[in-house]
């Protein structure tokens, strides 16, 4: 039965989405709870797999079946120490994201697309065959495109088309690289790809073909221009999927499909990528400080944080790898919580402009507490989830280059400036005409915010619970690069 366990993660949300697509006449609230329980079931299965998972055991819960016999392509999936934390993050956040949805038109399609995207995201993290991975990669793009284009803001069509062009453009480069590797390996299996010992000249071309796709998805400077507009115009659940989970596809893919396959090219260009990442850290922080729209501010904050993760990956050290792994989890939790707090505030006040807000602490004490905890996690206060990863990542960059480390360290200052400025402007001061009658969070809103704020402290106080999941897999990856 173990070989079917990973299939148990992919099938429930996929079948659930197909069922929801057919329930056109069902009430939106009913569809919301149906999709929630399907996503919750998927999370409970992940929790079970976590109890059976052995971090020292390599790839586990494998399912390997011939898919296209004549092309030697298999439906090969499995979970190891690098994929398990991200499967956990995806299945944890998806039921919470579903709960954040307010009244939506065409609810059967809306919730069906979220479940379809969950299945595709899990597929990206568990695929052990290159073409299966590519299929899931592209499948994850389609639902979020429609979520943003149909349920987004006024400029949704222009913004989502730009997002679509960027991601498809990057995916084509990746496809060319994967096909080239397939021709050389005569197989599309990950093990066959990683066993190739390619000359540096070939690795250089492959590196850029793969890296561009991953850099756009994260995104890192200068491939980021689609991100702020897309995050701002998308409906809140789609923004959460993009920022909380989808950008992790790019970071994960660096570990899985770039570093082990083109290690010589990685060593050659690592300083350049770290420099680009550090530019993104500083640039994102400076632009975030200037924002008046709080949703757009968090979008630039996310861009700045992912720059630090990318820099950590290319430091090629245990601190960099492990810091990135735990920071992916912490960032996903914090950014989903912050976008939901912003959604609650916008729903109550009909504005996201800092100058129109203020005094919310006077009538919404529970919201204030949730916002405070998530904000402090985002600025990496000690004993919160953001501190562990940020400390490890900055240490990795400092070890690599003290000057780059010093510049990257500005993220601490910039983060404190824009987050505390936003928090003060939104929550304190005098009430405005928009905030006179702001109500506190409801029970359903607390169902989302309470587990996220608890995790801020659990990850900050007991980081080894999460670091131990990936530690052996990280050690094996480092051996390949040395």
N, C-alpha and C positions, 0 to 999 in steps of 0.2 A: 504493500500500500504506500510505502514511502515515496515511490516514484511518481505517484499521482498527487502528492501533497501540494506541489507548486501549481499544478493545474487548478487546484482548489482555490487559488488566489485569483486566477485569470477568469474563470468561468462565471462565478456569481455576478460580478458587476457587468460582464458582457451579456449574459442572459437577461439580467435585470434591465439593462438598457433597451434591449429588443422588446421586452414585455411592455415597458413604459411607453415606447414609441407607439404602441397599438392602443393605449388607453386614452384616446383623445377626449372622450366625454367625461372622464373622471375628474372630480374636484381637485384643485391644485393642492390643497392642504393634505388630502389623502395621498396624492402622488409624492408629495414631499416626505411624508412619514414612511411610505413604502420604500422609497430610494434610500432614506436614512437607515432603515433596518437592514437593507441589502448591504450597504457599505459597512454597517456595524458588524454584520456577520463576517464580512471579509476581514475586518480588523481582528475579530475574535479568533479567526483561523490563523492570522499572522501571530497573534499572541501565543497560540498553541505551538506553532512552529518554533517560536522563539524559545519556548521551554525545552524543545527537543534539539535545538541547534547547538552544535559543538564548534566554537570558534577555531579550534585546532584542527577541525576535520576537513578543511578544504571545501570543495563544492558538495553540497548536500541537497536532498530532495530532488534529485535529477530525474527528468523525463526526457528520453531521447528516442524519437521515432522518425523513420524515413518519411520525408515530406515530398521531395522531388527526386526520385531515384536516379533518373538519367543525369541529373546535374550534381549529384552527391550533396544535396542540401537536406538537412534534417530539421525537424521541429525539436530543438534541443534547448531545454530550460533548466535552471538550477540556481541555488542560492549559496553564496559564500560570504565571507566577512565584510566585503566591500558593498555587496548588494543588500544584505540583511538590514542595515540601518535605514536605507532608503525605502525599502519595501515597508518597513515599520512606519516611517514618516508618512508615506503616501496613504497607507490604510488608516492611520490615525487621523490625519487631517481631513480626508474626504467626507466622512460622516459629519464632522463639525462644519465643514464648508457647506454641505447641503442644508444644515440647520440655519445658516446665516441668510438663506434666500428668503426674500419677502414676497409679496404678491407678484407673481409673474404671469404674463400671458403665454399661452402655449406651454403650459407647465409640463405636459408629457414629453415634449421635445427638450425642454430646458434640463430637467432632471435626468432624462435618458442620455443626453450628451455628457453630463457630468460623470455618470457611471461608465459610459463608453470610454471617456478619457482616463478614468481610474484604471480600467483594465489595460489600456494602452501604456500608461505610465509604469504600471507593475511589469508589463511585458518588456519594456526597455531595460529595467533593472535586473530581470532574471534571464534574458535571452543569452544563450551561449553559441548561437549561430549568427553570423554576420548579416545574412539577408533577413532572418527572422527579426533581428535587432532593428534593421532598417525599416522593415514593415511596421513594427510597433512605433518607431521614431516618427514616421510619417502619419501613422494613425492617431498619435497624440496631438498632432497639429490641427487636424480637421475639426474635432469638437470645440476646441477653444477658439478657433476662427469663427465658427458660427455663433458661439456664445457671445463673443464680442461684437460681431457684425449685426446680429439680430436684436440683442438686448442691451447694447452699449449706449453711449451718449450721442450727442448731436453730430459729432465728427467721426462717428464710428466707422463708416464705410471707407473713408480716406485713410484713416489710421490703421484699420485692420488689413487693408490691401497692402500698405507698406510693410506691415508685419509679415504678411503672407509672402511677399516678394523676397524679403530678407531671408526668411527661413527656407523657402524653396531653393533659392540661389545657393545657400550654404549646403543644403541637402544634396544637391546635384554634384557638388565637389566631393562630398563624402561618398556618394554612390560610385563615382569614378574610381576613387581610391579603394573601395571595398571590392569592386569588380577586378581591379588590377591585382589585389592580394589574392583573390579567389583563383585567378588564372595561374598565379605562381604556386599557390599551395595545393591546387587541384581539389580543394575543399573549402567550404565556407565556415567550418567550425573554428571557434575561438582558439582551441588548442593548436590547430594547424597553423593559424595565423601567427600566434605567439612563438611557435617553434621555428619560424622563418628567420634566417640570419642574412638580412639584406645588406648590400653595400651602402655606404653613406650617401652616395649620389642618388640612389633610388629612394632612400629614406627621406631625403630632403623634400622631394616632390610629394611623397605620401604624407609627410607631416603637414604641409600646408593644405593639402586637399582635405584632410580630416580635421585639422585644427580650426579652419575657417568656420566649418559647420558648428563645432562646439562653442567657439567664441561668440558666434551670433546668438546661439541659444542661451548663453549664460546671462547677459552679454558682458564682454569686456571691451575696453577702449581699443580701437575706434569703431567697433561693430555695434554700438549701443543705441544708435539714434532712434530706432523703432520703439525702444522700451518705455521711456517716460510717457509718451502719448498713449501707447497701448494700455499701460497700467491705469492711466487716468480715465480713459474713455470706456474701458470695459466695465461691465457690471461687477459688483464686489466679489461674488463667487468666482468669476473668471479671473479677476485680478489675483485672488488668493491662489488659484490653481497655477497661474503663471509664475508668481513670485515665490509661493511656498514650496512648490514641487517641481514645476516644469524647468526652471532654471537649473535645478539640480541634475537634470538629464545631461547638461553640458559638462558640469564638473565631474559627474560620475564617469562620463565617457572618456575624459582625460585619463582616469585611472584604468579603465577597462580596455579601451580600444586605441589609445595613443601611446602611453608610456611603454607598455610591454612590447609593442610591435615595431616602433621606430625609436628605440632608446638612443641611438647614436645621434640622430637629428635633434632629439630633445636636448641632449647635452650641449649640442652646438648652439642652439638658439635660446637656451633657458634664460640668459641674462636679458635678452631683448624682450621676452614675454613678461618677465618680472617688472621691467621698466614700464611697459605698456600697462600692466596691472596697477602699478603704483600711481601712474598718471591718472588712471581711472578712479583710484581711491581719493586722490586729492581733488580732482575735477568734480566728481560726484558730490563730495562733501561741500565744496564751495558753492556749487549750484543749489544744493539743498538748503543752505543757509539763506539764500535769496528768495526762496519760494514763499508765496502767500497762501497757495492752495495746499491744504494739509495732505491730501492724497498724493499730489505730485511730489511733495516733500519726501514722503515715505518711499516713493518710486525711485528718486535719486539716492536716497539712503540705501536702498537695496542694491543699486548699481555700485555704490561705494563698497558695500560689504562683500559683494561677489568678487570685486577686484582683489581684495585681500585673500580670499580663498584661492583664486587663480595663482596669485603670487606664491602662496604656501605650497601649492602643488608643484610648481616649477622650481622650488628650492630643493626638491628631491631629497628630503630628509624625513626622519621619523616624526619630528616635531611638526613639519609642514604637512605631511600626510594625515597624521592623527588630528592635528588642529583643524584641517579642512573637513574631515569626516564629522567631528562633533559640531563644528560651526555650521555645517549644512543642516543638521538637526535643529540647532538653536535658532538659526536664522528662519527656518521654516515655521517654527512655533511662534517666534516673536512677530514676524511680518504678517502672518495670518491674523494674529490677535490685534495688531495695530490697525490693519485695514478694516477689521470688524468694528473696532472702537470708532474709527472715523465714519464708517457707514452708519453706526448708531447716532452719532452726533449730527451727521447730515440729515438723517431721517427725522430727527427731532427739531432741527433748526432751519432746514432747507438751504444751508450754505456750508461751504468748506473754506471760506476765506477767513484767515486768522483775525483780521481787523473787525470782522462782524461777530466774533465770538468772545467769550469771557464769562467768568462767574459761574461756570457750570458746577463747580464743587459745592456750591451752596444748596443745590437741590438734588444732586446725584452723587451721594457719597460712595455707593458701591461701584459705580462707573469710574469714579476718581481713583479708587483703590486698584481696580483692574488696569486702568490706563497707567498708573504709576509703576506697577510691577512690570508690565510689558515694556514700558519706556526704559526703565532701569536695566532690564535684561538686554535691550537693544544697545545701550551705551556701555555695556560690559562692566557693570558694577560687580565687585567681588561677591561671591556666593550666589550669583545669578548665572543662567546658562550661557550668556554671551561672553562672560569673562574667560572661561577655560579655553575656548577655541581661539579667541582673540589674542590671549597671552601666548599660546603656543605658536600661532601664526606669526606674530610679531617677532618672537624669539627666532623662528626659522629664517625670517627675512634678515634680521640682524646678523645671524650667524653666516648668512650668505654674503651680505654686503652691508657694512655698518651705515653707510650713507643712505642707501635705499631703505634700510630699516628705520632710520631717523625720519625720513620723509613719510614712510608708511605709518609711522607712529602718530602722524598728524590726524589720522582717522579717529583717535581717541578724543582729541580736542574738538575737531569738527563735529563729531557725533554728539558730544555733550552740548555744543553750542546750538546746533539746529534742533535737537530733540527737546532740550530744556526751554529754548525760546518758544518752540511750538506749544509745549505743555503749559508754560506760563500764560501765553496769549490766549489759549483755548479754555483753560480750566480756572484761572485766577482772575483777579481784577473785578471791575464792575460788570454787572449784567448788561446785555444789549437788548434791543428789541427782538432779536432772534433767540435769545437764551432766557427770556423771562420765565418761561413755563416748561423748562426741560425736565422730563420725568426720568427717574432712575431706571436701571436695567430691569427687564422682565425676567421671569424664571427661565424662559426659553433662551434668552440671550445669555444668562448665566450658565446654562448648559454648555455653551461654547467657551465662554471666557474663563470659567472656573478651572476646568482641566488644563487649559493652556497656562494659566498663572501658576498652578501647582507645579507643572513641568518646568517652569522657569527656575524654581528653587530645587526641585529634585535633580535636575541636570547640573545645577551649579554646586550643590552640596555633595552629590554622589556621581561625579563624572565617570568614574571607572566602570560603572554599570554599562555605559555606552562605549567607552574607549576599548574595553576588553573584547567587545564584539569584533572590532576591525583590526586589533593589534597583530594577530598572527598573519592575516592576509596582507597587511601593510609590510610586515617584515619580509614576506616572500617577494613582494613587488620590489622592495629595495634591493634584494639580492640580484634581481634581473638587471637593475640599472647600474650595478657596481662591477 
